[in-house]
Amino acid sequence: MIYLDNHATTAVHPEVVEAMMPFLTEHFHNPSSGYRASRMVKKAIAEARGQVAELIGAKEDEVIFTGCGTESNNMVLKSLARVYGRKTSRVITGEIEHSAVLRPCQAMKDVGFEVHRCGVDEEGRLRLDEFREACEGAETGFSSIMWANNETGVIQPVGEACEIAKENGIAFHTDAIQAVGKTAVNVREVPVDFLSISGHKFHAPKGIGALYLREGVRFEPLIRGGGQEFGHRSGTENVPYIVGLGKAAALMKAALEKDQHAGVAANRDHLENRLCEEIEGVILNGSREHRVPTCAHVSFEGCEGAGLLILLDESGVQISTGSACMTGKQQPSHVQKAMGISDDQAKSSLRISFSSFTTREDTDEAVERIKMAVEKLRQVQGGSGVGPVVVYS
Ligand SMILES: Cc1ncc(COP(=O)(O)O)c(C=O)c1O
């Protein structure tokens, strides 16, 4: 199998598994207990916190562990809603955010918050003029703008947006779930107030996340109880997964310091170049300048992405369509709509996503199999226009 769906999730790194194992076996103790074995477990949590903090340039006590990226986003947004209240405050977010931001924002709108969703340009980047206008027009409020988009990999102008928010007294959260570990993210250089992280996007297991809370920000916990995580997220700590997240963060920090994942970007670019040279009617979507090294978003004229996905799965390539697939029918995603991509182009797209485990051989083999799938589908669908999805053996 050739795995090219790393924006959905990544394989757990063998060194992460190795780091976790002792905490699933002999070091099972509750970190809050009073004996030496527990102190050792507590120390492992502190070490992992330091590793995550180092990856994003934070102080150790500015990082708390959560159950996943969705939880991190929800915790921040619900806290901000309580801190600011609905009477005078405005919620400012973007059209292309993940549902883990859009849905909590919708829930706020349902109970009377004023929610502004700012658009993006054709490259998939936030329209800063709209963002500025929304901030300037707000009496008080808070904002949430993602660092990198999950579908296109396009990096948002978070630094500029954060500055605008600060100038206008608007709190700033970023969903950095598709950016952390893949590209430089530093909370000293971009002074966001809150930042969400998810482990399974960079080789830790699923079900562990983190949240950066800038020192001194107001935060209302969603989960109250025994006071773990500095009282911000109670519940006995998921020690093995926390240790795994710490290890993955250290591995990603080393890779970024070495060469910013140059090998991953080289494979992605190689695939894009070959697809453009060897297949007719290929369109690359989104900014090519501002993007994480792990993602290519490609449309194949005359082919429905859902059909390509099935053919590629049969030929041993695991990939995502570039747009949402609902009840078997492919729909342009909200991200593609916001970018002004036509319905046909949207429906004919694939999201091809890489990691440091993707080899050049896998990349070349994937190109061959994509070529075959496109050819086959175009024959069946008649060459031009997007036809029905045909499933055949
Ligand atoms: C941008 C973004 N935000 C949030 C999430 C949700 O993260 P998790 O799967 O850890 O809940 C994802 C996962 O796909 C994502 O890509």
Ligand as a Chemical Component Dictionary entry (heavy atoms), coordinates in Angstrom:
data_LIG
# 
_chem_comp.id                   LIG 
_chem_comp.type                 NON-POLYMER 
_chem_comp.pdbx_formal_charge   0 
_chem_comp.three_letter_code    LIG 
# 
loop_
_chem_comp_atom.comp_id 
_chem_comp_atom.atom_id 
_chem_comp_atom.alt_atom_id 
_chem_comp_atom.type_symbol 
_chem_comp_atom.charge 
_chem_comp_atom.model_Cartn_x 
_chem_comp_atom.model_Cartn_y 
_chem_comp_atom.model_Cartn_z 
_chem_comp_atom.pdbx_ordinal 
LIG C1 C1 C 0 -7.292 21.985 10.742 1  
LIG C2 C2 C 0 -7.837 20.923 11.642 2  
LIG N1 N1 N 0 -8.450 21.280 12.780 3  
LIG C3 C3 C 0 -8.943 20.371 13.642 4  
LIG C4 C4 C 0 -8.851 19.020 13.387 5  
LIG C5 C5 C 0 -9.377 18.039 14.387 6  
LIG O1 O1 O 0 -8.304 17.408 15.083 7  
LIG P1 P1 P 0 -8.538 16.017 15.855 8  
LIG O2 O2 O 0 -8.690 14.963 14.812 9  
LIG O3 O3 O 0 -7.293 15.816 16.682 10 
LIG O4 O4 O 0 -9.740 16.192 16.700 11 
LIG C6 C6 C 0 -8.251 18.593 12.192 12 
LIG C7 C7 C 0 -8.203 17.163 11.847 13 
LIG O5 O5 O 0 -8.412 16.771 10.715 14 
LIG C8 C8 C 0 -7.727 19.562 11.301 15 
LIG O6 O6 O 0 -7.147 19.215 10.155 16 
# 
loop_
_chem_comp_bond.comp_id 
_chem_comp_bond.atom_id_1 
_chem_comp_bond.atom_id_2 
_chem_comp_bond.value_order 
_chem_comp_bond.pdbx_ordinal 
LIG C1 C2 SING 1  
LIG C2 N1 SING 2  
LIG C2 C8 DOUB 3  
LIG N1 C3 DOUB 4  
LIG C3 C4 SING 5  
LIG C4 C5 SING 6  
LIG C4 C6 DOUB 7  
LIG C5 O1 SING 8  
LIG O1 P1 SING 9  
LIG P1 O2 DOUB 10 
LIG P1 O3 SING 11 
LIG P1 O4 SING 12 
LIG C6 C7 SING 13 
LIG C6 C8 SING 14 
LIG C7 O5 DOUB 15 
LIG C8 O6 SING 16 
# 
